[in-house]
Amino acid sequence: MKVKTRGGRVGAAFLACWLLLSQSLWAAEHVMSTQGGAVDENPHWFAMLGDFFVARPIGLVMTAGGSVLWLVGLPFTLAAGNAQEAAETLILGPAEETFVRCLGCRQSGYTYKDVELNRQRREAQQQEQLPE
């Protein structure tokens, strides 16, 4: 009897991805500070490399997979009246972890520096719009 090794490899790869991703998916949500949800982390370069090569691609796959699952389950979630909650869980959660979190950071959100720059830009735009 010939053993199919491809299925074993796919299963091992899936298990490895699941174990790597499980910590970020099941981590408790951290209460954000009063700075508009800003985070202040200074990740190590090794954490940035791991995030770039492992976590971001997995997050992208999770976002795309969640979009497909949400679309397939849309008739059922519309009938149950919770399509918005399903979209937040399946699409927006992984997308936020993939695209909003700084490289190597553990929490999603913008840094204090980003919040301060956005505030300065808004103030400058308001000053430009005021009639003299």
Sequence and secondary structure as in RCSB ss.txt:
>XXXX:A:sequence
MKVKTRGGRVGAAFLACWLLLSQSLWAAEHVMSTQGGAVDENPHWFAMLGDFFVARPIGLVMTAGGSVLWLVGLP
FTLAAGNAQEAAETLILGPAEETFVRCLGCRQSGYTYKDVELNRQRREAQQQEQLPE
>XXXX:A:secstr
    HHHHHHHHHHHHHHHHHHHHHHS      TTTS B     HHHHHHIIIIIHHHHHHHHHHHHHHHHHHHH
HHHHHT HHHHHIIIIIHHHHHHHTS TT SS S BHHHHHHHHHHHHHHHHHHS  
